[in-house]
Amino acid sequence: MKNNKQQEQLFICKPCGYVMKESELTDVCPACGLPRKVFEQYKERMSPGRSKILRLDLHPIAVHFPQTMLVFLMQALILNLFFPNFYPDVLLGTATFSAVVFPFAVLGAFLSGLIDGKLRFKSVTTPILVKKIIYSVVMFAVSVVIPFIVWNGIHHLSTKLWLLVCGSIALFCAIMLGHAGKRLMNIGMGGAVKVWGWKI
Ligand code: HEM
């Protein structure tokens, strides 16, 4: 029974590239809506272990945490600068919380990215991944500085302006990381990969 499930055929929608299990096929492609006849059999090139871990989408999920914290931080600060009497405690509290959590969220995205890159391309020293590592290091360095700036007292105008400068640098890195990452989605080398001597 388990063996049957493991060997279940995969099908790909030829026009849009959406991949589904045979048992999940419906009358139309759930992604593009074209009829079932456009599907053809799909052969997974990666080893089952690798594709299983990649299908958990750890990195695409993890990247949303730093992005959310950054948006909270910037939005709360900008609103507070333009409307100082509009819920100041709530906005500055939100900015402080986001600033403190931000480095942990960036670290999570960074580490999950390294795992994703290694599993997909068997190495993290490829040209696009090296570019991503550089932007990640810059983003992480800025994210570590941000809580120290907040420490100075978030009510000061100079603190808010420094936070906006650091936030803008982090936002630029996040955009560059997203652009580079988007091009790597749904691709990867075939076969198995060795991670810390462990073949998957
Ligand atoms: C703070 C650090 C990082 C951020 C914010 C980030 C952001 C992103 C984003 C937004 C995407 C597109 C995912 C989507 O739209 O769902 C992505 C994909 C990707 N990133 Fe990153 N990235 C980071 C670090 C890294 C690192 C260090 C690597 C590897 C060296 C990496 C490798 C990848 C790969 C391989 C993909 C394609 C993922 C997939 O389809 O599962 N990322 N990244």
py3Dmol code that shows the C-alpha trace and the ligand (Angstrom):
import py3Dmol

protein = """\
ATOM      1  CA  MET A   1       0.000   0.000   0.000  1.00  0.00           C
ATOM      2  CA  LYS A   2       2.771   2.440   1.101  1.00  0.00           C
ATOM      3  CA  ASN A   3       4.850   1.351  -1.886  1.00  0.00           C
ATOM      4  CA  ASN A   4       1.942   2.112  -4.248  1.00  0.00           C
ATOM      5  CA  LYS A   5       1.667   5.584  -2.788  1.00  0.00           C
ATOM      6  CA  GLN A   6       5.408   6.226  -3.130  1.00  0.00           C
ATOM      7  CA  GLN A   7       5.282   5.203  -6.766  1.00  0.00           C
ATOM      8  CA  GLU A   8       2.260   7.329  -7.591  1.00  0.00           C
ATOM      9  CA  GLN A   9       2.744   8.980 -10.995  1.00  0.00           C
ATOM     10  CA  LEU A  10       3.218  12.712 -11.255  1.00  0.00           C
ATOM     11  CA  PHE A  11       1.644  14.738 -14.069  1.00  0.00           C
ATOM     12  CA  ILE A  12       2.629  18.175 -15.374  1.00  0.00           C
ATOM     13  CA  CYS A  13       0.406  20.742 -17.047  1.00  0.00           C
ATOM     14  CA  LYS A  14       2.394  21.348 -20.246  1.00  0.00           C
ATOM     15  CA  PRO A  15       1.323  24.992 -20.830  1.00  0.00           C
ATOM     16  CA  CYS A  16       1.853  26.282 -17.255  1.00  0.00           C
ATOM     17  CA  GLY A  17       4.160  23.724 -15.548  1.00  0.00           C
ATOM     18  CA  TYR A  18       1.906  22.868 -12.553  1.00  0.00           C
ATOM     19  CA  VAL A  19       2.771  19.393 -11.176  1.00  0.00           C
ATOM     20  CA  MET A  20       0.183  17.111  -9.504  1.00  0.00           C
ATOM     21  CA  LYS A  21      -0.165  13.529  -8.297  1.00  0.00           C
ATOM     22  CA  GLU A  22      -2.293  11.277 -10.517  1.00  0.00           C
ATOM     23  CA  SER A  23      -4.906  10.831  -7.748  1.00  0.00           C
ATOM     24  CA  GLU A  24      -5.284  14.614  -7.432  1.00  0.00           C
ATOM     25  CA  LEU A  25      -5.955  15.279 -11.140  1.00  0.00           C
ATOM     26  CA  THR A  26      -9.257  17.058 -11.759  1.00  0.00           C
ATOM     27  CA  ASP A  27     -11.117  18.123 -14.938  1.00  0.00           C
ATOM     28  CA  VAL A  28      -9.079  21.286 -15.195  1.00  0.00           C
ATOM     29  CA  CYS A  29      -5.593  22.404 -14.110  1.00  0.00           C
ATOM     30  CA  PRO A  30      -6.018  24.124 -10.701  1.00  0.00           C
ATOM     31  CA  ALA A  31      -3.375  26.707 -11.639  1.00  0.00           C
ATOM     32  CA  CYS A  32      -4.277  27.806 -15.198  1.00  0.00           C
ATOM     33  CA  GLY A  33      -7.755  26.261 -15.686  1.00  0.00           C
ATOM     34  CA  LEU A  34      -6.951  24.448 -18.968  1.00  0.00           C
ATOM     35  CA  PRO A  35      -8.590  21.019 -19.502  1.00  0.00           C
ATOM     36  CA  ARG A  36      -7.065  17.814 -18.125  1.00  0.00           C
ATOM     37  CA  LYS A  37      -5.924  16.657 -21.581  1.00  0.00           C
ATOM     38  CA  VAL A  38      -3.024  19.154 -21.492  1.00  0.00           C
ATOM     39  CA  PHE A  39      -1.370  17.141 -18.662  1.00  0.00           C
ATOM     40  CA  GLU A  40       1.440  14.727 -19.459  1.00  0.00           C
ATOM     41  CA  GLN A  41       3.431  12.314 -17.297  1.00  0.00           C
ATOM     42  CA  TYR A  42       6.166  14.025 -15.263  1.00  0.00           C
ATOM     43  CA  LYS A  43       9.388  12.381 -14.149  1.00  0.00           C
ATOM     44  CA  GLU A  44      10.935  13.682 -10.908  1.00  0.00           C
ATOM     45  CA  ARG A  45      14.686  14.172 -11.512  1.00  0.00           C
ATOM     46  CA  MET A  46      15.671  14.661  -7.883  1.00  0.00           C
ATOM     47  CA  SER A  47      16.085  11.859  -5.358  1.00  0.00           C
ATOM     48  CA  PRO A  48      12.890  11.301  -3.286  1.00  0.00           C
ATOM     49  CA  GLY A  49      14.597  12.573  -0.089  1.00  0.00           C
ATOM     50  CA  ARG A  50      15.598  15.883  -1.664  1.00  0.00           C
ATOM     51  CA  SER A  51      12.280  16.572  -3.331  1.00  0.00           C
ATOM     52  CA  LYS A  52      10.454  15.656  -0.103  1.00  0.00           C
ATOM     53  CA  ILE A  53      12.436  18.216   1.952  1.00  0.00           C
ATOM     54  CA  LEU A  54      12.157  20.876  -0.763  1.00  0.00           C
ATOM     55  CA  ARG A  55       8.397  20.343  -0.965  1.00  0.00           C
ATOM     56  CA  LEU A  56       8.185  21.498   2.690  1.00  0.00           C
ATOM     57  CA  ASP A  57       8.903  24.995   1.281  1.00  0.00           C
ATOM     58  CA  LEU A  58      10.982  25.914   4.361  1.00  0.00           C
ATOM     59  CA  HIS A  59      12.736  28.843   2.691  1.00  0.00           C
ATOM     60  CA  PRO A  60       9.739  30.349   0.840  1.00  0.00           C
ATOM     61  CA  ILE A  61       7.877  30.256   4.193  1.00  0.00           C
ATOM     62  CA  ALA A  62      10.802  31.536   6.315  1.00  0.00           C
ATOM     63  CA  VAL A  63      11.397  34.594   4.093  1.00  0.00           C
ATOM     64  CA  HIS A  64       7.992  36.000   5.004  1.00  0.00           C
ATOM     65  CA  PHE A  65       8.990  36.596   8.652  1.00  0.00           C
ATOM     66  CA  PRO A  66      11.788  39.163   8.036  1.00  0.00           C
ATOM     67  CA  GLN A  67       9.707  40.759   5.294  1.00  0.00           C
ATOM     68  CA  THR A  68       6.765  41.158   7.695  1.00  0.00           C
ATOM     69  CA  MET A  69       8.925  42.556  10.515  1.00  0.00           C
ATOM     70  CA  LEU A  70      10.529  45.029   8.114  1.00  0.00           C
ATOM     71  CA  VAL A  71       7.166  46.250   6.806  1.00  0.00           C
ATOM     72  CA  PHE A  72       5.838  46.606  10.391  1.00  0.00           C
ATOM     73  CA  LEU A  73       8.935  48.557  11.433  1.00  0.00           C
ATOM     74  CA  MET A  74       8.933  50.940   8.480  1.00  0.00           C
ATOM     75  CA  GLN A  75       5.154  51.480   8.434  1.00  0.00           C
ATOM     76  CA  ALA A  76       4.935  52.164  12.170  1.00  0.00           C
ATOM     77  CA  LEU A  77       7.837  54.639  12.030  1.00  0.00           C
ATOM     78  CA  ILE A  78       6.574  56.499   8.964  1.00  0.00           C
ATOM     79  CA  LEU A  79       3.027  56.759  10.394  1.00  0.00           C
ATOM     80  CA  ASN A  80       4.450  58.026  13.697  1.00  0.00           C
ATOM     81  CA  LEU A  81       6.616  60.620  11.938  1.00  0.00           C
ATOM     82  CA  PHE A  82       3.719  62.014   9.909  1.00  0.00           C
ATOM     83  CA  PHE A  83       0.971  61.628  12.549  1.00  0.00           C
ATOM     84  CA  PRO A  84       2.712  61.919  15.963  1.00  0.00           C
ATOM     85  CA  ASN A  85      -0.605  61.935  17.881  1.00  0.00           C
ATOM     86  CA  PHE A  86      -2.062  58.815  16.190  1.00  0.00           C
ATOM     87  CA  TYR A  87      -1.700  55.955  18.738  1.00  0.00           C
ATOM     88  CA  PRO A  88       1.977  56.819  19.438  1.00  0.00           C
ATOM     89  CA  ASP A  89       2.451  54.104  22.090  1.00  0.00           C
ATOM     90  CA  VAL A  90       1.010  51.392  19.825  1.00  0.00           C
ATOM     91  CA  LEU A  91       3.055  52.460  16.798  1.00  0.00           C
ATOM     92  CA  LEU A  92       6.334  52.856  18.683  1.00  0.00           C
ATOM     93  CA  GLY A  93       5.671  49.598  20.562  1.00  0.00           C
ATOM     94  CA  THR A  94       5.145  47.824  17.223  1.00  0.00           C
ATOM     95  CA  ALA A  95       8.350  49.362  15.850  1.00  0.00           C
ATOM     96  CA  THR A  96      10.328  48.304  18.951  1.00  0.00           C
ATOM     97  CA  PHE A  97       8.989  44.727  18.840  1.00  0.00           C
ATOM     98  CA  SER A  98       9.694  44.421  15.094  1.00  0.00           C
ATOM     99  CA  ALA A  99      13.215  45.804  15.565  1.00  0.00           C
ATOM    100  CA  VAL A 100      14.073  43.252  18.264  1.00  0.00           C
ATOM    101  CA  VAL A 101      12.610  40.239  16.409  1.00  0.00           C
ATOM    102  CA  PHE A 102      13.993  41.256  12.996  1.00  0.00           C
ATOM    103  CA  PRO A 103      17.568  39.790  13.324  1.00  0.00           C
ATOM    104  CA  PHE A 104      16.201  36.378  14.382  1.00  0.00           C
ATOM    105  CA  ALA A 105      13.813  36.376  11.433  1.00  0.00           C
ATOM    106  CA  VAL A 106      16.640  37.290   9.023  1.00  0.00           C
ATOM    107  CA  LEU A 107      18.824  34.530  10.482  1.00  0.00           C
ATOM    108  CA  GLY A 108      16.025  31.993   9.934  1.00  0.00           C
ATOM    109  CA  ALA A 109      15.625  33.068   6.296  1.00  0.00           C
ATOM    110  CA  PHE A 110      19.415  32.985   5.783  1.00  0.00           C
ATOM    111  CA  LEU A 111      19.850  29.452   7.185  1.00  0.00           C
ATOM    112  CA  SER A 112      16.797  28.045   5.396  1.00  0.00           C
ATOM    113  CA  GLY A 113      18.135  29.642   2.176  1.00  0.00           C
ATOM    114  CA  LEU A 114      21.489  27.873   2.594  1.00  0.00           C
ATOM    115  CA  ILE A 115      19.699  24.527   3.052  1.00  0.00           C
ATOM    116  CA  ASP A 116      17.393  25.190   0.072  1.00  0.00           C
ATOM    117  CA  GLY A 117      20.318  26.240  -2.149  1.00  0.00           C
ATOM    118  CA  LYS A 118      22.448  23.229  -1.186  1.00  0.00           C
ATOM    119  CA  LEU A 119      19.571  20.815  -1.782  1.00  0.00           C
ATOM    120  CA  ARG A 120      18.645  22.342  -5.129  1.00  0.00           C
ATOM    121  CA  PHE A 121      22.075  22.979  -6.657  1.00  0.00           C
ATOM    122  CA  LYS A 122      24.349  20.671  -4.582  1.00  0.00           C
ATOM    123  CA  SER A 123      26.574  23.695  -3.796  1.00  0.00           C
ATOM    124  CA  VAL A 124      26.007  27.188  -2.411  1.00  0.00           C
ATOM    125  CA  THR A 125      28.939  28.753  -4.272  1.00  0.00           C
ATOM    126  CA  THR A 126      27.171  29.161  -7.607  1.00  0.00           C
ATOM    127  CA  PRO A 127      27.116  32.764  -8.985  1.00  0.00           C
ATOM    128  CA  ILE A 128      23.486  33.561  -8.002  1.00  0.00           C
ATOM    129  CA  LEU A 129      23.777  31.904  -4.586  1.00  0.00           C
ATOM    130  CA  VAL A 130      27.018  33.777  -3.774  1.00  0.00           C
ATOM    131  CA  LYS A 131      25.173  37.008  -4.673  1.00  0.00           C
ATOM    132  CA  LYS A 132      22.337  35.940  -2.353  1.00  0.00           C
ATOM    133  CA  ILE A 133      24.788  35.155   0.459  1.00  0.00           C
ATOM    134  CA  ILE A 134      26.383  38.621   0.127  1.00  0.00           C
ATOM    135  CA  TYR A 135      22.991  40.394   0.285  1.00  0.00           C
ATOM    136  CA  SER A 136      21.975  38.144   3.216  1.00  0.00           C
ATOM    137  CA  VAL A 137      25.134  39.017   5.168  1.00  0.00           C
ATOM    138  CA  VAL A 138      24.533  42.749   4.598  1.00  0.00           C
ATOM    139  CA  MET A 139      20.867  42.352   5.622  1.00  0.00           C
ATOM    140  CA  PHE A 140      21.825  40.389   8.727  1.00  0.00           C
ATOM    141  CA  ALA A 141      24.498  42.952   9.728  1.00  0.00           C
ATOM    142  CA  VAL A 142      21.967  45.786   9.393  1.00  0.00           C
ATOM    143  CA  SER A 143      19.335  43.796  11.292  1.00  0.00           C
ATOM    144  CA  VAL A 144      21.733  43.325  14.224  1.00  0.00           C
ATOM    145  CA  VAL A 145      22.459  47.075  14.374  1.00  0.00           C
ATOM    146  CA  ILE A 146      18.709  47.971  14.467  1.00  0.00           C
ATOM    147  CA  PRO A 147      17.965  46.763  18.070  1.00  0.00           C
ATOM    148  CA  PHE A 148      21.008  48.719  19.326  1.00  0.00           C
ATOM    149  CA  ILE A 149      19.631  51.890  17.722  1.00  0.00           C
ATOM    150  CA  VAL A 150      16.263  51.252  19.427  1.00  0.00           C
ATOM    151  CA  TRP A 151      18.111  50.789  22.730  1.00  0.00           C
ATOM    152  CA  ASN A 152      18.965  54.498  22.505  1.00  0.00           C
ATOM    153  CA  GLY A 153      15.273  55.365  23.040  1.00  0.00           C
ATOM    154  CA  ILE A 154      12.775  55.093  20.196  1.00  0.00           C
ATOM    155  CA  HIS A 155      11.112  58.432  21.070  1.00  0.00           C
ATOM    156  CA  HIS A 156      14.059  60.508  19.785  1.00  0.00           C
ATOM    157  CA  LEU A 157      13.717  61.848  16.234  1.00  0.00           C
ATOM    158  CA  SER A 158      17.334  60.875  15.440  1.00  0.00           C
ATOM    159  CA  THR A 159      16.598  57.243  16.453  1.00  0.00           C
ATOM    160  CA  LYS A 160      13.573  57.106  14.144  1.00  0.00           C
ATOM    161  CA  LEU A 161      15.560  58.543  11.234  1.00  0.00           C
ATOM    162  CA  TRP A 162      18.472  56.114  11.758  1.00  0.00           C
ATOM    163  CA  LEU A 163      15.979  53.257  11.909  1.00  0.00           C
ATOM    164  CA  LEU A 164      14.476  54.392   8.609  1.00  0.00           C
ATOM    165  CA  VAL A 165      17.943  54.522   7.002  1.00  0.00           C
ATOM    166  CA  CYS A 166      18.801  50.990   8.231  1.00  0.00           C
ATOM    167  CA  GLY A 167      15.314  49.747   7.315  1.00  0.00           C
ATOM    168  CA  SER A 168      15.747  51.097   3.767  1.00  0.00           C
ATOM    169  CA  ILE A 169      19.081  49.270   3.349  1.00  0.00           C
ATOM    170  CA  ALA A 170      17.472  46.054   4.634  1.00  0.00           C
ATOM    171  CA  LEU A 171      14.490  46.577   2.301  1.00  0.00           C
ATOM    172  CA  PHE A 172      16.828  46.993  -0.675  1.00  0.00           C
ATOM    173  CA  CYS A 173      18.601  43.720   0.258  1.00  0.00           C
ATOM    174  CA  ALA A 174      15.230  41.963   0.679  1.00  0.00           C
ATOM    175  CA  ILE A 175      14.129  43.090  -2.803  1.00  0.00           C
ATOM    176  CA  MET A 176      17.410  41.937  -4.389  1.00  0.00           C
ATOM    177  CA  LEU A 177      17.178  38.589  -2.513  1.00  0.00           C
ATOM    178  CA  GLY A 178      13.593  38.095  -3.666  1.00  0.00           C
ATOM    179  CA  HIS A 179      14.441  38.930  -7.305  1.00  0.00           C
ATOM    180  CA  ALA A 180      17.358  36.473  -7.328  1.00  0.00           C
ATOM    181  CA  GLY A 181      15.357  33.826  -5.438  1.00  0.00           C
ATOM    182  CA  LYS A 182      12.372  33.981  -7.776  1.00  0.00           C
ATOM    183  CA  ARG A 183      14.588  32.902 -10.667  1.00  0.00           C
ATOM    184  CA  LEU A 184      15.662  29.791  -8.734  1.00  0.00           C
ATOM    185  CA  MET A 185      12.203  28.548  -7.839  1.00  0.00           C
ATOM    186  CA  ASN A 186      11.102  25.143  -9.099  1.00  0.00           C
ATOM    187  CA  ILE A 187      14.510  24.295 -10.582  1.00  0.00           C
ATOM    188  CA  GLY A 188      17.467  22.211  -9.370  1.00  0.00           C
ATOM    189  CA  MET A 189      19.955  19.511 -10.318  1.00  0.00           C
ATOM    190  CA  GLY A 190      18.866  15.898 -10.685  1.00  0.00           C
ATOM    191  CA  GLY A 191      19.906  12.921  -8.552  1.00  0.00           C
ATOM    192  CA  ALA A 192      20.927  12.782  -4.892  1.00  0.00           C
ATOM    193  CA  VAL A 193      23.047  15.209  -2.866  1.00  0.00           C
ATOM    194  CA  LYS A 194      25.505  14.745   0.025  1.00  0.00           C
ATOM    195  CA  VAL A 195      24.891  17.001   3.046  1.00  0.00           C
ATOM    196  CA  TRP A 196      27.453  16.613   5.881  1.00  0.00           C
ATOM    197  CA  GLY A 197      28.345  13.150   4.560  1.00  0.00           C
ATOM    198  CA  TRP A 198      24.692  12.147   4.531  1.00  0.00           C
ATOM    199  CA  LYS A 199      23.339  11.163   1.096  1.00  0.00           C
ATOM    200  CA  ILE A 200      19.742  12.263   0.419  1.00  0.00           C
TER     201      ILE A 200
END
"""
ligand_1 = """\
43
HEM
C 17.658 36.956 4.581
C 17.981 36.171 3.613
C 17.092 35.790 2.447
C 15.897 36.305 1.999
C 15.070 37.439 2.607
C 15.531 35.541 0.811
C 14.395 35.769 0.049
C 13.943 34.912 -0.922
C 12.686 35.037 -1.622
C 11.665 36.168 -1.411
C 12.583 34.005 -2.482
C 11.421 33.705 -3.436
C 10.503 32.749 -2.688
C 9.079 33.002 -2.899
O 8.723 33.986 -3.573
O 8.273 32.200 -2.350
C 13.765 33.178 -2.333
C 13.999 32.009 -3.011
C 15.178 31.306 -2.956
N 16.291 31.635 -2.197
Fe 16.387 33.096 -0.804
N 16.511 34.615 0.551
C 17.477 34.728 1.531
C 18.648 34.008 1.637
C 19.023 32.984 0.789
C 20.295 32.280 0.837
C 21.430 32.581 1.824
C 20.251 31.342 -0.159
C 21.318 30.329 -0.560
C 22.593 30.601 -0.600
C 18.949 31.429 -0.814
C 18.510 30.611 -1.841
C 17.254 30.659 -2.408
C 16.736 29.672 -3.343
C 17.482 28.426 -3.840
C 15.436 30.065 -3.686
C 14.438 29.309 -4.573
C 13.617 28.607 -3.490
C 12.514 27.695 -3.786
O 11.926 27.723 -4.871
O 12.230 26.898 -2.855
N 18.243 32.452 -0.217
N 14.583 33.765 -1.387
"""
view = py3Dmol.view(width=600, height=400)
view.addModel(protein, "pdb")
view.setStyle({"model": 0}, {"cartoon": {"style": "trace"}})
view.addModel(ligand_1, "xyz")
view.setStyle({"model": 1}, {"stick": {}})
view.zoomTo()
view.show()
